[in-house]
Amino acid sequence: YAKKIAFSSTETLLFTHSCAQAMKDKEGDYVECGVAAGAQIIAMACAAPNKTVHAFDSFEGIPLPSNRDDQMPGIKMLTEDEIKKLPNAGEQKLKTTGATSFSVEQFRKNIAVLKYSNIEIHKGWFEETMPNNTIDKISILRLDGDLYNSTMVCLKYLFPKVIKGGYVIIDDWE
């Protein structure tokens, strides 16, 4: 089912599932930042139904890029002139491009097939939800923020909570 709603390859889903299986008896929650339709959340939840899985997303789509990005993910690559006109990374505008926009209702419908109650949804832009997160320990941190700022703010607030031997998966690393 996860492959049916995924923006990910079968290999990526299987990798996430295998990481979740490997960490199912370790301390710490599973976290994904940038959940889209929920395929990776489903892969983690199916592998370790005893874990709490945190789903962070704006549920409004990918925000506008900053000058640290070379594209509007899901839309187009940016020219050098377009990049120069973008705000500095610390000044990124939290306004949606509309790309990969799934409402929280669509996400809930997709994960409802699991009959799984340990998924906590954190709706809002990462810059707004990360500073106040109350997660204690993380055994899997999966980042799919698509943009520099989105990835860095999640690393700033969540990486220190990853347990020794935990997994950090950065989907957009180049």
C-alpha positions as CSV (number, residue, x, y, z in Angstrom):
1,Y,0.0,0.0,0.0
2,A,2.8,2.4,0.8
3,K,4.2,2.1,-2.7
4,K,0.9,3.1,-4.1
5,I,0.9,6.5,-2.4
6,A,4.6,7.1,-2.5
7,F,6.8,9.6,-4.1
8,S,9.6,7.2,-3.2
9,S,11.1,4.2,-5.0
10,T,10.5,0.7,-3.8
11,E,14.2,0.6,-2.7
12,T,13.7,3.7,-0.5
13,L,10.6,2.3,1.1
14,L,12.3,-1.0,1.8
15,F,15.3,0.8,3.2
16,T,13.2,2.8,5.6
17,H,11.3,-0.4,6.6
18,S,14.5,-2.2,7.3
19,C,15.9,0.6,9.4
20,A,12.7,0.7,11.4
21,Q,12.9,-3.1,11.9
22,A,16.5,-2.8,13.1
23,M,15.6,-0.1,15.6
24,K,12.3,-1.5,16.9
25,D,13.7,-2.7,20.2
26,K,15.9,0.3,20.8
27,E,14.8,3.4,22.8
28,G,13.5,6.4,21.0
29,D,10.7,7.4,18.7
30,Y,10.7,7.5,14.9
31,V,10.4,10.9,13.3
32,E,9.8,12.0,9.7
33,C,10.0,15.6,8.6
34,G,8.2,16.1,5.3
35,V,5.7,13.3,5.2
36,A,3.7,14.2,2.0
37,A,1.2,11.4,1.5
38,G,2.6,9.2,4.3
39,A,4.4,6.3,2.6
40,Q,7.5,6.4,4.7
41,I,5.4,6.8,7.9
42,I,3.5,3.7,6.9
43,A,6.8,1.8,6.2
44,M,8.1,2.7,9.7
45,A,4.8,2.0,11.5
46,C,4.4,-1.4,9.8
47,A,7.9,-2.4,10.8
48,A,7.6,-1.4,14.4
49,P,4.0,-1.1,15.6
50,N,5.2,-0.5,19.2
51,K,6.9,2.7,18.4
52,T,5.6,6.3,18.4
53,V,6.0,7.8,15.0
54,H,6.1,11.6,14.7
55,A,4.9,13.1,11.4
56,F,6.0,16.7,10.9
57,D,4.7,18.6,7.8
58,S,3.0,21.9,6.9
59,F,0.4,19.9,4.9
60,E,0.4,22.9,2.6
61,G,3.2,21.8,0.3
62,I,6.9,22.7,-0.1
63,P,7.7,26.3,0.8
64,L,9.5,28.8,-1.4
65,P,13.2,28.3,-1.7
66,S,16.0,30.5,-0.3
67,N,19.2,31.5,-2.0
68,R,20.7,28.2,-0.6
69,D,18.6,26.2,-3.0
70,D,19.0,25.5,-6.7
71,Q,15.4,24.5,-7.4
72,M,11.7,24.7,-6.5
73,P,11.3,21.0,-5.8
74,G,8.7,19.4,-7.9
75,I,8.4,22.5,-10.1
76,K,11.7,23.5,-11.8
77,M,15.4,24.0,-11.5
78,L,16.4,27.6,-10.8
79,T,18.7,29.8,-13.0
80,E,21.6,31.6,-11.3
81,D,19.7,34.9,-11.8
82,E,16.6,33.5,-10.1
83,I,18.7,32.2,-7.2
84,K,20.4,35.7,-6.7
85,K,16.9,37.2,-6.3
86,L,15.8,34.8,-3.6
87,P,15.9,35.8,0.1
88,N,18.9,34.8,2.2
89,A,18.6,31.4,3.8
90,G,17.7,32.9,7.2
91,E,15.0,35.0,5.6
92,Q,13.1,32.2,3.7
93,K,9.4,33.0,3.2
94,L,7.1,30.4,4.6
95,K,4.7,30.4,1.7
96,T,3.8,27.3,-0.2
97,T,4.8,26.6,-3.8
98,G,1.9,24.1,-3.9
99,A,4.3,21.3,-4.8
100,T,3.5,17.9,-3.1
101,S,0.7,19.4,-1.2
102,F,-1.3,16.9,0.8
103,S,-3.8,18.0,3.4
104,V,-3.7,16.6,6.9
105,E,-7.1,15.0,6.1
106,Q,-5.6,13.2,3.0
107,F,-2.6,12.1,5.2
108,R,-4.9,10.8,7.9
109,K,-6.9,8.8,5.3
110,N,-3.8,7.3,3.9
111,I,-2.5,6.1,7.3
112,A,-5.9,5.0,8.5
113,V,-5.4,1.7,6.7
114,L,-2.9,0.8,9.4
115,K,-5.3,0.8,12.3
116,Y,-2.3,2.2,14.1
117,S,-2.7,4.8,16.9
118,N,0.9,5.7,17.7
119,I,1.3,8.3,14.9
120,E,1.5,11.9,16.2
121,I,0.9,14.6,13.7
122,H,2.7,17.9,14.0
123,K,1.1,20.3,11.5
124,G,3.0,23.5,10.6
125,W,6.1,24.8,9.0
126,F,9.3,23.3,10.5
127,E,10.5,26.7,11.7
128,E,7.3,26.9,13.8
129,T,7.0,23.4,15.1
130,M,10.6,22.3,15.8
131,P,11.5,24.8,18.5
132,N,8.7,23.6,20.8
133,N,8.9,19.8,20.1
134,T,8.8,17.7,23.2
135,I,10.3,14.5,21.8
136,D,12.8,13.0,24.3
137,K,14.8,10.4,22.3
138,I,14.8,9.5,18.6
139,S,16.0,6.3,17.1
140,I,15.2,7.1,13.5
141,L,15.2,10.7,12.1
142,R,14.1,10.8,8.5
143,L,14.4,14.2,6.8
144,D,12.6,15.0,3.6
145,G,12.3,18.7,3.7
146,D,13.4,19.2,0.1
147,L,15.1,22.6,0.8
148,Y,18.2,23.8,2.7
149,N,16.3,25.7,5.5
150,S,13.8,22.9,6.0
151,T,16.5,20.3,6.4
152,M,18.8,22.5,8.6
153,V,16.0,23.6,11.1
154,C,15.1,19.9,11.6
155,L,18.7,19.0,12.2
156,K,19.2,21.9,14.6
157,Y,16.3,20.8,16.9
158,L,16.1,17.0,16.4
159,F,19.7,15.7,15.7
160,P,20.8,16.2,19.3
161,K,17.9,13.9,20.4
162,V,19.1,11.0,18.2
163,I,20.3,8.1,20.3
164,K,23.8,6.7,19.9
165,G,23.6,4.1,17.1
166,G,20.3,5.7,15.8
167,Y,19.7,6.4,12.1
168,V,19.5,9.8,10.4
169,I,18.2,9.5,6.8
170,I,18.4,12.6,4.7
171,D,16.3,12.1,1.6
172,D,17.5,15.1,-0.3
173,W,21.3,14.8,0.3
174,E,23.4,15.3,-2.8
